Amino acid sequence: MKSLVVKHSVVIDGRKTSISVEDAFWTALKEIAHERGENLQRLITTIDADRQSANLSSEFYKAQSARQREMFEQRGIPVQ
């Protein structure tokens, strides 16, 4: 069975690293970057700079959750 987690190589503040996330979350990151009018590399660098945990992948999940919350609220769907 093929793993759902995919490793992506990125450069953050001049250092090469890899990020392992599900493909759906990688796609969501690209969509978030597009919505903000920035490229994926810039979004990743911003998330890295603002992160509050040691795990960058966890911060990606938080960013996607925040995006979904905003989308629901814009549509008048209550979010707890």
C-alpha positions as CSV (number, residue, x, y, z in Angstrom):
1,M,0.0,0.0,0.0
2,K,1.3,3.4,-0.9
3,S,2.0,5.8,2.0
4,L,-0.3,8.8,2.2
5,V,2.5,10.8,3.7
6,V,4.8,12.4,1.1
7,K,8.2,14.0,1.8
8,H,8.8,17.4,0.2
9,S,12.1,19.2,0.0
10,V,12.1,22.9,0.9
11,V,14.5,25.7,1.8
12,I,13.7,27.7,4.9
13,D,15.9,30.7,5.7
14,G,18.7,29.3,3.5
15,R,18.7,25.8,4.9
16,K,17.5,22.7,3.1
17,T,15.0,20.5,5.0
18,S,12.2,18.1,4.2
19,I,8.6,18.2,5.3
20,S,6.5,15.1,5.5
21,V,2.7,15.7,5.1
22,E,-0.2,14.0,3.4
23,D,-0.6,15.1,-0.2
24,A,-4.0,16.7,0.6
25,F,-2.3,19.0,3.1
26,W,0.5,19.9,0.6
27,T,-2.2,20.9,-1.9
28,A,-4.0,22.9,0.8
29,L,-0.8,24.8,1.6
30,K,-0.5,25.7,-2.1
31,E,-4.1,26.9,-2.1
32,I,-3.5,29.0,1.1
33,A,-0.4,30.6,-0.5
34,H,-2.4,31.3,-3.7
35,E,-5.2,32.9,-1.7
36,R,-2.7,35.1,0.1
37,G,-1.0,36.1,-3.1
38,E,2.3,34.6,-2.2
39,N,4.3,31.6,-3.3
40,L,4.5,28.4,-1.4
41,Q,8.1,28.9,-0.3
42,R,7.1,32.3,1.3
43,L,4.1,30.7,3.1
44,I,6.3,27.9,4.5
45,T,8.9,30.4,5.7
46,T,6.2,32.5,7.4
47,I,4.6,29.5,9.1
48,D,8.1,28.4,10.3
49,A,8.9,31.9,11.7
50,D,5.6,32.0,13.5
51,R,5.4,28.5,14.8
52,Q,4.9,27.7,18.4
53,S,5.8,24.0,18.4
54,A,8.9,22.0,17.3
55,N,7.0,20.2,14.6
56,L,6.6,22.2,11.4
57,S,4.2,19.7,9.9
58,S,1.9,20.3,12.9
59,E,1.9,24.0,12.1
60,F,0.8,23.2,8.6
61,Y,-2.2,21.3,10.0
62,K,-3.0,24.3,12.2
63,A,-2.8,26.6,9.2
64,Q,-5.2,24.4,7.3
65,S,-7.6,24.2,10.3
66,A,-7.6,28.0,10.6
67,R,-8.4,28.3,6.8
68,Q,-11.3,25.9,7.1
69,R,-12.6,27.7,10.2
70,E,-12.5,31.0,8.2
71,M,-14.3,29.4,5.3
72,F,-17.1,28.1,7.5
73,E,-17.5,31.4,9.3
74,Q,-17.7,33.3,6.0
75,R,-20.6,31.0,5.0
76,G,-22.3,31.5,8.3
77,I,-21.7,28.0,9.5
78,P,-21.1,28.0,13.3
79,V,-17.7,26.7,14.4
80,Q,-16.9,25.6,17.9
